[in-house]
Amino acid sequence: MLFYRSKAGASNLPVGAARALSLFALAAYPAGALMLDLSKKSLPASLGGYALILAALICAAALVKSSLQRIVAEQPSKLDEYELQLRSRAMNLAYGGFTALALVAVIYAAIASDHGGWVPVNYDQFNGLFWGVFLYAVVIPVAVLSWMVDESFETER
């Protein structure tokens, strides 16, 4: 997991903002990659795809130094008991969701390869797929945690 520890501490990103940023990052990256791949070298569509990918990366970067990301990515010895319980529940749910996505992707690839569906065939497509999986691996735990806690989570702390 990624967590940027600044000298000022983790940012106090509101839970609602963390939810919005994580959902947008999880939706914008695949939409942008799909738009980019299907654009057939059309400049406006390519720019739209790159814009969505950049927006997804900016959203993920905003989450990296948040206090919610700190809970899922920090060393366990630096968390209190409540944070450790939140982390455990969030990581278990995130692992289950990520595993389900991986299984669906493998099933899709098996069916698509037999029936002429889209499968990655060149370096650019595999590169985009790699960075998408990396983004999902970083964002899904904080997204799950942001939906587990109450809106008042940051103000109470």
MOMODA-V846284 format. One record per backbone hydrogen bond with DSSP energy under -1.0 kcal/mol. NH is the residue of the N-H (numbers start at 1). CO is the residue of the C=O. Records with the same first field share a line. If there is no record, write none. Layout:
NH=CO / CO
This chain:
4=64
9=6
11=65
13=11
18=14
19=15
20=16
21=17
22=18
23=19
24=20
25=21
26=22
27=23
28=24
29=25
31=27
32=28
33=29
34=30
35=31
36=32
37=33
38=34
42=39
46=42
47=43
48=44
49=45
50=46
51=47
52=48
53=49
54=50
55=51
56=52
57=53
58=54
59=55
60=56
61=57
62=58
63=59
64=60
66=63
67=11
70=66
71=67
72=68
73=69
74=70
78=75
79=76
84=80
85=81
86=82
87=83
88=84
89=85
90=86
91=87
92=88
93=89
94=90
95=91
96=92
97=93
98=94
99=95
100=96
101=97
102=98
103=99
104=100
105=101
106=102
107=103
108=104
109=105
110=106
111=107
112=108
113=109
115=111
117=112
126=122
127=123
128=124
129=125
130=126
131=127
132=128
133=129
134=130
135=131
136=132
137=133
138=134
139=135
140=136
143=139
144=140
145=141
146=142
147=143
148=144
149=145
153=150
156=152
157=153
